[in-house]
């Protein structure tokens, strides 16, 4: 079978899967330009600013969309049937909002847009916004080089940045987070979660019923929390799993060259299916030793502990798989 073509990018050899993941993220965020945070902050501080304030009565499960060149955004879920947008933007920026419904009726949907003109020959993200929405609201937000922080939203979140960071605290029913070079941090238990980056790290603590995490070169870190279905995929980034498994849970890890570390309780009822084509398996969890892989290459380790109940599978091409006690 012919070998996949590899290309060099930034000194690293990048294969088709890495390019596909990075390309998908880049296409979704193409209208925005990555700029250094320090340069953005310095330019924003030098230009005149003005305050914005929008207040609107809405339904408890309102759908709201926000797009723009903001530098920082804080989203807060609160126990009021209203959307309140406050903050500061450049004096020459264009900020507009539109709402469904007529007269004084509560709106079931709304959107806002922030356009920042070029300053000193560049269009840099600027401005700080805070958006308060009903706890059960559904939000769709897209920014450029920005920091987005969401707290207390129980409905749905769809967040995207190029650079910067996404931070979510709470347990929305649905969470989708996309970044190119930015990091993604989740503290909570979204029922359904999809998080994807190219070079940024993904860190999750809290668990999920159905989650998928993927990077190209960024680290994947899963901490304490109850997990039912979890898929983790990376090309070259390290992977760490130290969560708790529900009975019947399924965890799958797919890596090309990154190290995969599983930190599991020694009393865990689990079936393990681990394999690396050219790498190593280090088992510090029990006395079972890995065996040579197929055709004598790499290593494999399959075992059932304490009657099984949950399943953990790891596949890597040249990475090390490390199994340790927790």
ZADO-1210 file (C-alpha; in nm, 4 decimals, padded with zeros to 6 digits):
<atoms>
<atom x="00.0000" y="00.0000" z="00.0000" code="UNK" pos="1"/>
<atom x="00.1482" y="00.3422" z="-00.0916" code="UNK" pos="2"/>
<atom x="00.2639" y="00.5560" z="00.1981" code="UNK" pos="3"/>
<atom x="00.0741" y="00.8805" z="00.2638" code="UNK" pos="4"/>
<atom x="00.2499" y="01.1931" z="00.1439" code="UNK" pos="5"/>
<atom x="00.4055" y="01.4051" z="00.4164" code="UNK" pos="6"/>
<atom x="00.4772" y="01.7769" z="00.4115" code="UNK" pos="7"/>
<atom x="00.6923" y="01.9939" z="00.6287" code="UNK" pos="8"/>
<atom x="00.5238" y="02.2734" z="00.8238" code="UNK" pos="9"/>
<atom x="00.7195" y="02.4887" z="01.0685" code="UNK" pos="10"/>
<atom x="00.9985" y="02.2316" z="01.0895" code="UNK" pos="11"/>
<atom x="00.7578" y="01.9422" z="01.1586" code="UNK" pos="12"/>
<atom x="00.6510" y="01.6660" z="00.9237" code="UNK" pos="13"/>
<atom x="00.2733" y="01.6881" z="00.8861" code="UNK" pos="14"/>
<atom x="00.0647" y="01.4039" z="00.7431" code="UNK" pos="15"/>
<atom x="-00.2765" y="01.4045" z="00.5701" code="UNK" pos="16"/>
<atom x="-00.4779" y="01.3629" z="00.8905" code="UNK" pos="17"/>
<atom x="-00.3000" y="01.6562" z="01.0590" code="UNK" pos="18"/>
<atom x="-00.3608" y="01.8754" z="00.7546" code="UNK" pos="19"/>
<atom x="-00.7252" y="01.7682" z="00.7413" code="UNK" pos="20"/>
<atom x="-00.7927" y="01.8569" z="01.1053" code="UNK" pos="21"/>
<atom x="-00.6059" y="02.1883" z="01.0834" code="UNK" pos="22"/>
<atom x="-00.7725" y="02.2697" z="00.7522" code="UNK" pos="23"/>
<atom x="-01.1218" y="02.2103" z="00.8885" code="UNK" pos="24"/>
<atom x="-01.0577" y="02.4472" z="01.1791" code="UNK" pos="25"/>
<atom x="-00.8934" y="02.7079" z="00.9554" code="UNK" pos="26"/>
<atom x="-01.1868" y="02.7067" z="00.7116" code="UNK" pos="27"/>
<atom x="-01.4413" y="02.7600" z="00.9886" code="UNK" pos="28"/>
<atom x="-01.2424" y="03.0544" z="01.1245" code="UNK" pos="29"/>
<atom x="-01.1084" y="03.1961" z="00.7953" code="UNK" pos="30"/>
<atom x="-01.2718" y="03.5440" z="00.8196" code="UNK" pos="31"/>
<atom x="-01.0623" y="03.6278" z="01.1238" code="UNK" pos="32"/>
<atom x="-00.6929" y="03.7127" z="01.1505" code="UNK" pos="33"/>
<atom x="-00.4646" y="03.5926" z="01.4301" code="UNK" pos="34"/>
<atom x="-00.2756" y="03.8777" z="01.5953" code="UNK" pos="35"/>
<atom x="-00.0553" y="03.8724" z="01.9058" code="UNK" pos="36"/>
<atom x="-00.2518" y="03.9479" z="02.2221" code="UNK" pos="37"/>
<atom x="00.0090" y="04.1995" z="02.3387" code="UNK" pos="38"/>
<atom x="-00.0111" y="04.3934" z="02.0119" code="UNK" pos="39"/>
<atom x="-00.3909" y="04.3904" z="02.0261" code="UNK" pos="40"/>
<atom x="-00.3982" y="04.5174" z="02.3848" code="UNK" pos="41"/>
<atom x="-00.1416" y="04.7896" z="02.3139" code="UNK" pos="42"/>
<atom x="-00.3309" y="04.9166" z="02.0094" code="UNK" pos="43"/>
<atom x="-00.6675" y="04.8970" z="02.1889" code="UNK" pos="44"/>
<atom x="-00.5313" y="05.1008" z="02.4779" code="UNK" pos="45"/>
<atom x="-00.4151" y="05.3752" z="02.2407" code="UNK" pos="46"/>
<atom x="-00.7459" y="05.4300" z="02.0633" code="UNK" pos="47"/>
<atom x="-01.0522" y="05.6111" z="02.2070" code="UNK" pos="48"/>
<atom x="-01.3259" y="05.3834" z="02.3408" code="UNK" pos="49"/>
<atom x="-01.6999" y="05.4123" z="02.4046" code="UNK" pos="50"/>
<atom x="-01.9487" y="05.2193" z="02.6134" code="UNK" pos="51"/>
<atom x="-02.2240" y="05.0028" z="02.4704" code="UNK" pos="52"/>
<atom x="-02.5337" y="04.8766" z="02.6488" code="UNK" pos="53"/>
<atom x="-02.8211" y="04.6676" z="02.5125" code="UNK" pos="54"/>
<atom x="-03.1135" y="04.5275" z="02.7129" code="UNK" pos="55"/>
<atom x="-03.3836" y="04.3027" z="02.5701" code="UNK" pos="56"/>
<atom x="-03.6631" y="04.0849" z="02.7147" code="UNK" pos="57"/>
<atom x="-03.6333" y="03.7319" z="02.5735" code="UNK" pos="58"/>
<atom x="-03.7756" y="03.3825" z="02.6149" code="UNK" pos="59"/>
<atom x="-03.6043" y="03.1484" z="02.8675" code="UNK" pos="60"/>
<atom x="-03.4508" y="02.9381" z="02.5868" code="UNK" pos="61"/>
<atom x="-03.3577" y="03.2218" z="02.3528" code="UNK" pos="62"/>
<atom x="-03.1129" y="03.1600" z="02.0667" code="UNK" pos="63"/>
<atom x="-02.8458" y="03.4304" z="02.0395" code="UNK" pos="64"/>
<atom x="-02.5565" y="03.4814" z="01.7954" code="UNK" pos="65"/>
<atom x="-02.2557" y="03.7112" z="01.8387" code="UNK" pos="66"/>
<atom x="-01.9821" y="03.7668" z="01.5795" code="UNK" pos="67"/>
<atom x="-01.7041" y="04.0199" z="01.5832" code="UNK" pos="68"/>
<atom x="-01.3546" y="04.1431" z="01.6488" code="UNK" pos="69"/>
<atom x="-01.3821" y="04.1698" z="02.0275" code="UNK" pos="70"/>
<atom x="-01.0679" y="04.1060" z="02.2336" code="UNK" pos="71"/>
<atom x="-01.2422" y="03.9601" z="02.5388" code="UNK" pos="72"/>
<atom x="-01.5935" y="03.8277" z="02.5932" code="UNK" pos="73"/>
<atom x="-01.7575" y="03.7052" z="02.9118" code="UNK" pos="74"/>
<atom x="-02.0848" y="03.5123" z="02.8863" code="UNK" pos="75"/>
<atom x="-02.2880" y="03.4674" z="03.2051" code="UNK" pos="76"/>
<atom x="-02.5990" y="03.2550" z="03.2473" code="UNK" pos="77"/>
<atom x="-02.8426" y="03.4130" z="03.4953" code="UNK" pos="78"/>
<atom x="-03.1956" y="03.3579" z="03.6317" code="UNK" pos="79"/>
<atom x="-03.3627" y="03.6381" z="03.4327" code="UNK" pos="80"/>
<atom x="-03.5529" y="03.6268" z="03.1036" code="UNK" pos="81"/>
<atom x="-03.3454" y="03.8988" z="02.9443" code="UNK" pos="82"/>
<atom x="-03.0265" y="03.9531" z="02.7482" code="UNK" pos="83"/>
<atom x="-02.7991" y="04.2328" z="02.8651" code="UNK" pos="84"/>
<atom x="-02.4911" y="04.3320" z="02.6647" code="UNK" pos="85"/>
<atom x="-02.2462" y="04.5775" z="02.8194" code="UNK" pos="86"/>
<atom x="-01.8863" y="04.6742" z="02.7606" code="UNK" pos="87"/>
<atom x="-01.6484" y="04.9057" z="02.5793" code="UNK" pos="88"/>
<atom x="-01.5589" y="04.9104" z="02.2102" code="UNK" pos="89"/>
<atom x="-01.3476" y="05.1466" z="01.9947" code="UNK" pos="90"/>
<atom x="-01.5233" y="05.4774" z="01.9324" code="UNK" pos="91"/>
<atom x="-01.5132" y="05.4193" z="01.5564" code="UNK" pos="92"/>
<atom x="-01.6372" y="05.0591" z="01.5779" code="UNK" pos="93"/>
<atom x="-01.9717" y="04.9480" z="01.4421" code="UNK" pos="94"/>
<atom x="-02.1825" y="04.7588" z="01.6981" code="UNK" pos="95"/>
<atom x="-02.5338" y="04.6499" z="01.6091" code="UNK" pos="96"/>
<atom x="-02.7964" y="04.4108" z="01.7461" code="UNK" pos="97"/>
<atom x="-03.1215" y="04.2779" z="01.6018" code="UNK" pos="98"/>
<atom x="-03.4063" y="04.0870" z="01.7670" code="UNK" pos="99"/>
<atom x="-03.7017" y="03.8745" z="01.6660" code="UNK" pos="100"/>
<atom x="-04.0538" y="03.9675" z="01.7742" code="UNK" pos="101"/>
<atom x="-04.2383" y="04.2949" z="01.7616" code="UNK" pos="102"/>
<atom x="-04.3272" y="04.5628" z="02.0101" code="UNK" pos="103"/>
<atom x="-04.2656" y="04.4700" z="02.3712" code="UNK" pos="104"/>
<atom x="-04.2953" y="04.0923" z="02.3149" code="UNK" pos="105"/>
<atom x="-04.0101" y="03.8775" z="02.4442" code="UNK" pos="106"/>
<atom x="-03.7722" y="03.7736" z="02.1669" code="UNK" pos="107"/>
<atom x="-03.7010" y="03.4076" z="02.0934" code="UNK" pos="108"/>
<atom x="-03.3891" y="03.4964" z="01.8965" code="UNK" pos="109"/>
<atom x="-03.1354" y="03.7721" z="01.8504" code="UNK" pos="110"/>
<atom x="-02.7939" y="03.8558" z="01.7105" code="UNK" pos="111"/>
<atom x="-02.5195" y="04.1132" z="01.7554" code="UNK" pos="112"/>
<atom x="-02.2204" y="04.2138" z="01.5462" code="UNK" pos="113"/>
<atom x="-01.9019" y="04.4085" z="01.6240" code="UNK" pos="114"/>
<atom x="-01.6938" y="04.5455" z="01.3364" code="UNK" pos="115"/>
<atom x="-01.3650" y="04.7151" z="01.4237" code="UNK" pos="116"/>
<atom x="-01.2100" y="04.9335" z="01.1479" code="UNK" pos="117"/>
<atom x="-00.8436" y="04.9148" z="01.0638" code="UNK" pos="118"/>
<atom x="-00.6173" y="05.1088" z="01.2996" code="UNK" pos="119"/>
<atom x="-00.2640" y="05.2007" z="01.1937" code="UNK" pos="120"/>
<atom x="-00.3049" y="04.9809" z="00.8878" code="UNK" pos="121"/>
<atom x="-00.4300" y="04.6720" z="01.0727" code="UNK" pos="122"/>
<atom x="-00.7672" y="04.5439" z="01.1854" code="UNK" pos="123"/>
<atom x="-00.6959" y="04.4243" z="01.5387" code="UNK" pos="124"/>
<atom x="-00.9481" y="04.2774" z="01.7838" code="UNK" pos="125"/>
<atom x="-01.0433" y="04.5357" z="02.0450" code="UNK" pos="126"/>
<atom x="-01.3063" y="04.5902" z="02.3086" code="UNK" pos="127"/>
<atom x="-01.4422" y="04.4043" z="02.6083" code="UNK" pos="128"/>
<atom x="-01.7980" y="04.2731" z="02.6174" code="UNK" pos="129"/>
<atom x="-02.0123" y="04.0967" z="02.8746" code="UNK" pos="130"/>
<atom x="-02.3300" y="03.9167" z="02.7696" code="UNK" pos="131"/>
<atom x="-02.5819" y="03.7977" z="03.0279" code="UNK" pos="132"/>
<atom x="-02.8371" y="03.5467" z="02.9037" code="UNK" pos="133"/>
<atom x="-03.1023" y="03.3166" z="03.0562" code="UNK" pos="134"/>
<atom x="-02.9456" y="02.9990" z="03.1908" code="UNK" pos="135"/>
<atom x="-03.1233" y="02.7812" z="02.9311" code="UNK" pos="136"/>
<atom x="-03.0216" y="03.0006" z="02.6357" code="UNK" pos="137"/>
<atom x="-02.8411" y="02.8696" z="02.3284" code="UNK" pos="138"/>
<atom x="-02.5441" y="03.0782" z="02.2105" code="UNK" pos="139"/>
<atom x="-02.3319" y="03.0789" z="01.8963" code="UNK" pos="140"/>
<atom x="-02.0187" y="03.2970" z="01.9208" code="UNK" pos="141"/>
<atom x="-01.7315" y="03.3464" z="01.6756" code="UNK" pos="142"/>
<atom x="-01.4272" y="03.5657" z="01.7404" code="UNK" pos="143"/>
<atom x="-01.0768" y="03.6162" z="01.6046" code="UNK" pos="144"/>
<atom x="-00.7826" y="03.6454" z="01.8432" code="UNK" pos="145"/>
<atom x="-00.9889" y="03.6605" z="02.1604" code="UNK" pos="146"/>
<atom x="-01.0516" y="03.5214" z="02.5054" code="UNK" pos="147"/>
<atom x="-01.4032" y="03.3850" z="02.5569" code="UNK" pos="148"/>
<atom x="-01.5185" y="03.2894" z="02.9042" code="UNK" pos="149"/>
<atom x="-01.8602" y="03.1304" z="02.9614" code="UNK" pos="150"/>
<atom x="-02.0052" y="03.0688" z="03.3073" code="UNK" pos="151"/>
<atom x="-02.3339" y="02.9166" z="03.4209" code="UNK" pos="152"/>
<atom x="-02.4994" y="02.8474" z="03.0828" code="UNK" pos="153"/>
<atom x="-02.7119" y="02.5307" z="03.0960" code="UNK" pos="154"/>
<atom x="-02.8509" y="02.5359" z="02.7416" code="UNK" pos="155"/>
<atom x="-02.6097" y="02.5200" z="02.4493" code="UNK" pos="156"/>
<atom x="-02.2758" y="02.6814" z="02.3606" code="UNK" pos="157"/>
<atom x="-02.1047" y="02.6925" z="02.0217" code="UNK" pos="158"/>
<atom x="-01.7804" y="02.8914" z="02.0621" code="UNK" pos="159"/>
<atom x="-01.4999" y="02.9526" z="01.8107" code="UNK" pos="160"/>
<atom x="-01.1762" y="03.1537" z="01.8118" code="UNK" pos="161"/>
<atom x="-00.8556" y="03.1545" z="01.6093" code="UNK" pos="162"/>
<atom x="-00.6046" y="03.2478" z="01.8785" code="UNK" pos="163"/>
<atom x="-00.6535" y="03.3259" z="02.2457" code="UNK" pos="164"/>
<atom x="-00.8550" y="03.0920" z="02.4666" code="UNK" pos="165"/>
<atom x="-01.1957" y="02.9427" z="02.5379" code="UNK" pos="166"/>
<atom x="-01.2866" y="02.8780" z="02.9014" code="UNK" pos="167"/>
<atom x="-01.6157" y="02.7193" z="03.0043" code="UNK" pos="168"/>
<atom x="-01.7322" y="02.6707" z="03.3621" code="UNK" pos="169"/>
<atom x="-02.0609" y="02.4879" z="03.4105" code="UNK" pos="170"/>
<atom x="-02.2594" y="02.2032" z="03.2582" code="UNK" pos="171"/>
<atom x="-02.4398" y="02.3013" z="02.9369" code="UNK" pos="172"/>
<atom x="-02.6466" y="02.0378" z="02.7591" code="UNK" pos="173"/>
<atom x="-02.4348" y="02.0890" z="02.4472" code="UNK" pos="174"/>
<atom x="-02.0882" y="02.2361" z="02.4048" code="UNK" pos="175"/>
<atom x="-01.8929" y="02.2820" z="02.0843" code="UNK" pos="176"/>
<atom x="-01.5572" y="02.4637" z="02.1090" code="UNK" pos="177"/>
<atom x="-01.3208" y="02.5222" z="01.8152" code="UNK" pos="178"/>
<atom x="-00.9827" y="02.6964" z="01.8167" code="UNK" pos="179"/>
<atom x="-00.6828" y="02.7159" z="01.5861" code="UNK" pos="180"/>
<atom x="-00.3925" y="02.8190" z="01.8085" code="UNK" pos="181"/>
<atom x="-00.6013" y="02.8895" z="02.1183" code="UNK" pos="182"/>
<atom x="-00.6496" y="02.6682" z="02.4218" code="UNK" pos="183"/>
<atom x="-00.9767" y="02.5183" z="02.5448" code="UNK" pos="184"/>
<atom x="-01.0490" y="02.4650" z="02.9154" code="UNK" pos="185"/>
<atom x="-01.3694" y="02.3101" z="03.0488" code="UNK" pos="186"/>
<atom x="-01.4580" y="02.2756" z="03.4170" code="UNK" pos="187"/>
<atom x="-01.7975" y="02.1093" z="03.4365" code="UNK" pos="188"/>
<atom x="-01.9989" y="01.8232" z="03.2879" code="UNK" pos="189"/>
<atom x="-02.1496" y="01.9044" z="02.9475" code="UNK" pos="190"/>
<atom x="-02.3838" y="01.6219" z="02.8482" code="UNK" pos="191"/>
<atom x="-02.2598" y="01.6410" z="02.4861" code="UNK" pos="192"/>
<atom x="-01.9206" y="01.7930" z="02.4056" code="UNK" pos="193"/>
<atom x="-01.7018" y="01.8408" z="02.0984" code="UNK" pos="194"/>
<atom x="-01.3721" y="02.0296" z="02.1375" code="UNK" pos="195"/>
<atom x="-01.1150" y="02.0731" z="01.8615" code="UNK" pos="196"/>
<atom x="-00.7870" y="02.2641" z="01.8204" code="UNK" pos="197"/>
<atom x="-00.4823" y="02.2554" z="01.5955" code="UNK" pos="198"/>
<atom x="-00.1915" y="02.3680" z="01.8166" code="UNK" pos="199"/>
<atom x="-00.3779" y="02.4598" z="02.1352" code="UNK" pos="200"/>
<atom x="-00.4187" y="02.2419" z="02.4433" code="UNK" pos="201"/>
<atom x="-00.7524" y="02.0986" z="02.5587" code="UNK" pos="202"/>
<atom x="-00.8118" y="02.0454" z="02.9307" code="UNK" pos="203"/>
<atom x="-01.1367" y="01.9027" z="03.0694" code="UNK" pos="204"/>
<atom x="-01.2315" y="01.8326" z="03.4299" code="UNK" pos="205"/>
<atom x="-01.5832" y="01.7235" z="03.5179" code="UNK" pos="206"/>
<atom x="-01.6928" y="01.4431" z="03.2846" code="UNK" pos="207"/>
<atom x="-01.9475" y="01.3964" z="03.0054" code="UNK" pos="208"/>
<atom x="-02.1982" y="01.1468" z="02.8702" code="UNK" pos="209"/>
<atom x="-02.0707" y="01.1849" z="02.5132" code="UNK" pos="210"/>
<atom x="-01.7458" y="01.3690" z="02.4347" code="UNK" pos="211"/>
<atom x="-01.4917" y="01.3964" z="02.1537" code="UNK" pos="212"/>
<atom x="-01.1616" y="01.5867" z="02.1894" code="UNK" pos="213"/>
<atom x="-00.9122" y="01.6326" z="01.9051" code="UNK" pos="214"/>
<atom x="-00.5910" y="01.8254" z="01.8352" code="UNK" pos="215"/>
<atom x="-00.3053" y="01.8176" z="01.5865" code="UNK" pos="216"/>
<atom x="-00.0073" y="01.9033" z="01.8083" code="UNK" pos="217"/>
<atom x="-00.1755" y="02.0273" z="02.1274" code="UNK" pos="218"/>
<atom x="-00.1984" y="01.8363" z="02.4540" code="UNK" pos="219"/>
<atom x="-00.5177" y="01.6554" z="02.5609" code="UNK" pos="220"/>
<atom x="-00.5702" y="01.6436" z="02.9380" code="UNK" pos="221"/>
<atom x="-00.8732" y="01.4784" z="03.0997" code="UNK" pos="222"/>
<atom x="-00.8995" y="01.5015" z="03.4774" code="UNK" pos="223"/>
<atom x="-01.1455" y="01.4037" z="03.7479" code="UNK" pos="224"/>
<atom x="-01.5051" y="01.3429" z="03.6481" code="UNK" pos="225"/>
<atom x="-01.7407" y="01.0671" z="03.5332" code="UNK" pos="226"/>
<atom x="-01.7115" y="00.9652" z="03.1679" code="UNK" pos="227"/>
<atom x="-01.9543" y="00.7483" z="02.9687" code="UNK" pos="228"/>
<atom x="-01.8333" y="00.7809" z="02.6081" code="UNK" pos="229"/>
<atom x="-01.5091" y="00.9574" z="02.5247" code="UNK" pos="230"/>
<atom x="-01.2963" y="00.9752" z="02.2125" code="UNK" pos="231"/>
<atom x="-00.9555" y="01.1482" z="02.2138" code="UNK" pos="232"/>
<atom x="-00.7550" y="01.2021" z="01.8963" code="UNK" pos="233"/>
<atom x="-00.4226" y="01.3737" z="01.8312" code="UNK" pos="234"/>
<atom x="-00.1398" y="01.3540" z="01.5811" code="UNK" pos="235"/>
<atom x="00.1619" y="01.4572" z="01.7882" code="UNK" pos="236"/>
<atom x="00.0302" y="01.5956" z="02.1177" code="UNK" pos="237"/>
<atom x="00.0552" y="01.4138" z="02.4531" code="UNK" pos="238"/>
<atom x="-00.2609" y="01.2587" z="02.5989" code="UNK" pos="239"/>
<atom x="-00.3406" y="01.2180" z="02.9681" code="UNK" pos="240"/>
<atom x="-00.6540" y="01.0475" z="03.1019" code="UNK" pos="241"/>
<atom x="-00.7174" y="01.0504" z="03.4786" code="UNK" pos="242"/>
<atom x="-01.0972" y="01.0461" z="03.4919" code="UNK" pos="243"/>
<atom x="-01.3521" y="00.8075" z="03.6413" code="UNK" pos="244"/>
<atom x="-01.5421" y="00.5605" z="03.4245" code="UNK" pos="245"/>
<atom x="-01.9122" y="00.4888" z="03.4477" code="UNK" pos="246"/>
<atom x="-02.0045" y="00.1198" z="03.4337" code="UNK" pos="247"/>
<atom x="-02.0190" y="00.0247" z="03.0689" code="UNK" pos="248"/>
<atom x="-01.8166" y="00.3301" z="02.9696" code="UNK" pos="249"/>
<atom x="-01.6121" y="00.3407" z="02.6501" code="UNK" pos="250"/>
<atom x="-01.2893" y="00.5408" z="02.6042" code="UNK" pos="251"/>
<atom x="-01.0947" y="00.5403" z="02.2754" code="UNK" pos="252"/>
<atom x="-00.7597" y="00.7130" z="02.2185" code="UNK" pos="253"/>
<atom x="-00.6013" y="00.7493" z="01.8744" code="UNK" pos="254"/>
<atom x="-00.2533" y="00.9016" z="01.8389" code="UNK" pos="255"/>
<atom x="00.0214" y="00.9019" z="01.5806" code="UNK" pos="256"/>
<atom x="00.3262" y="01.0025" z="01.7815" code="UNK" pos="257"/>
<atom x="00.2221" y="01.1506" z="02.1143" code="UNK" pos="258"/>
<atom x="00.2658" y="00.9810" z="02.4506" code="UNK" pos="259"/>
<atom x="-00.0562" y="00.8407" z="02.5987" code="UNK" pos="260"/>
<atom x="-00.0777" y="00.8118" z="02.9782" code="UNK" pos="261"/>
<atom x="-00.3679" y="00.6350" z="03.1513" code="UNK" pos="262"/>
<atom x="-00.3995" y="00.6909" z="03.5265" code="UNK" pos="263"/>
<atom x="-00.6500" y="00.4389" z="03.6598" code="UNK" pos="264"/>
<atom x="-00.7541" y="00.3094" z="04.0053" code="UNK" pos="265"/>
<atom x="-00.6239" y="-00.0426" z="04.0648" code="UNK" pos="266"/>
<atom x="-00.9756" y="-00.1541" z="04.1678" code="UNK" pos="267"/>
<atom x="-01.1367" y="-00.0429" z="03.8407" code="UNK" pos="268"/>
<atom x="-01.3440" y="-00.3108" z="03.6585" code="UNK" pos="269"/>
<atom x="-01.2164" y="-00.2566" z="03.3049" code="UNK" pos="270"/>
<atom x="-01.1130" y="-00.4177" z="02.9794" code="UNK" pos="271"/>
<atom x="-00.7928" y="-00.2748" z="02.8340" code="UNK" pos="272"/>
<atom x="-00.6938" y="-00.3032" z="02.4678" code="UNK" pos="273"/>
<atom x="-00.3644" y="-00.1199" z="02.4047" code="UNK" pos="274"/>
<atom x="-00.1431" y="-00.1316" z="02.0959" code="UNK" pos="275"/>
<atom x="00.1495" y="00.0638" z="01.9488" code="UNK" pos="276"/>
<atom x="00.3033" y="-00.0165" z="01.6095" code="UNK" pos="277"/>
<atom x="00.6617" y="00.0946" z="01.6733" code="UNK" pos="278"/>
<atom x="00.6456" y="00.2447" z="02.0254" code="UNK" pos="279"/>
<atom x="00.6445" y="00.0978" z="02.3758" code="UNK" pos="280"/>
<atom x="00.3888" y="00.0043" z="02.6424" code="UNK" pos="281"/>
<atom x="00.4892" y="00.0655" z="03.0040" code="UNK" pos="282"/>
<atom x="00.2566" y="-00.1100" z="03.2508" code="UNK" pos="283"/>
<atom x="00.2948" y="00.0184" z="03.6061" code="UNK" pos="284"/>
<atom x="-00.0681" y="-00.0592" z="03.6922" code="UNK" pos="285"/>
<atom x="-00.0462" y="-00.4367" z="03.7493" code="UNK" pos="286"/>
<atom x="00.1839" y="-00.7318" z="03.6852" code="UNK" pos="287"/>
<atom x="00.0710" y="-00.8071" z="03.3290" code="UNK" pos="288"/>
<atom x="00.3429" y="-00.7595" z="03.0706" code="UNK" pos="289"/>
<atom x="00.2873" y="-00.6467" z="02.7112" code="UNK" pos="290"/>
<atom x="00.3581" y="-00.8869" z="02.4257" code="UNK" pos="291"/>
<atom x="00.5154" y="-00.8203" z="02.0845" code="UNK" pos="292"/>
<atom x="00.2740" y="-00.6751" z="01.8329" code="UNK" pos="293"/>
<atom x="00.1701" y="-00.8193" z="01.5013" code="UNK" pos="294"/>
<atom x="00.4559" y="-00.9213" z="01.2754" code="UNK" pos="295"/>
<atom x="00.6850" y="-00.8791" z="01.5761" code="UNK" pos="296"/>
<atom x="00.6684" y="-00.5006" z="01.5722" code="UNK" pos="297"/>
<atom x="00.5664" y="-00.2757" z="01.8584" code="UNK" pos="298"/>
<atom x="00.3721" y="-00.3967" z="02.1616" code="UNK" pos="299"/>
<atom x="00.0215" y="-00.4998" z="02.2605" code="UNK" pos="300"/>
<atom x="-00.1514" y="-00.5393" z="02.5950" code="UNK" pos="301"/>
<atom x="-00.4994" y="-00.6804" z="02.6440" code="UNK" pos="302"/>
<atom x="-00.6495" y="-00.7668" z="02.9817" code="UNK" pos="303"/>
<atom x="-00.9703" y="-00.7812" z="03.1821" code="UNK" pos="304"/>
<atom x="-00.9527" y="-00.6583" z="03.5432" code="UNK" pos="305"/>
<atom x="-01.2100" y="-00.7273" z="03.8155" code="UNK" pos="306"/>
<atom x="-01.4614" y="-00.8782" z="03.5761" code="UNK" pos="307"/>
<atom x="-01.4556" y="-00.5875" z="03.3306" code="UNK" pos="308"/>
<atom x="-01.7485" y="-00.3509" z="03.2831" code="UNK" pos="309"/>
<atom x="-01.5839" y="-00.0562" z="03.1077" code="UNK" pos="310"/>
<atom x="-01.3543" y="-00.0539" z="02.8053" code="UNK" pos="311"/>
<atom x="-01.0434" y="00.1524" z="02.7273" code="UNK" pos="312"/>
<atom x="-00.8765" y="00.1209" z="02.3884" code="UNK" pos="313"/>
<atom x="-00.5569" y="00.2974" z="02.2765" code="UNK" pos="314"/>
<atom x="-00.4012" y="00.2913" z="01.9314" code="UNK" pos="315"/>
<atom x="-00.0791" y="00.4741" z="01.8462" code="UNK" pos="316"/>
<atom x="00.1755" y="00.4425" z="01.5694" code="UNK" pos="317"/>
<atom x="00.5023" y="00.5390" z="01.7366" code="UNK" pos="318"/>
<atom x="00.3987" y="00.6881" z="02.0707" code="UNK" pos="319"/>
<atom x="00.4558" y="00.5388" z="02.4151" code="UNK" pos="320"/>
<atom x="00.1559" y="00.4102" z="02.6112" code="UNK" pos="321"/>
<atom x="00.2008" y="00.4443" z="02.9853" code="UNK" pos="322"/>
<atom x="-00.0393" y="00.2744" z="03.2296" code="UNK" pos="323"/>
<atom x="-00.0061" y="00.3968" z="03.5907" code="UNK" pos="324"/>
<atom x="-00.1879" y="00.3690" z="03.9252" code="UNK" pos="325"/>
<atom x="-00.4129" y="00.6390" z="04.0636" code="UNK" pos="326"/>
</atoms>
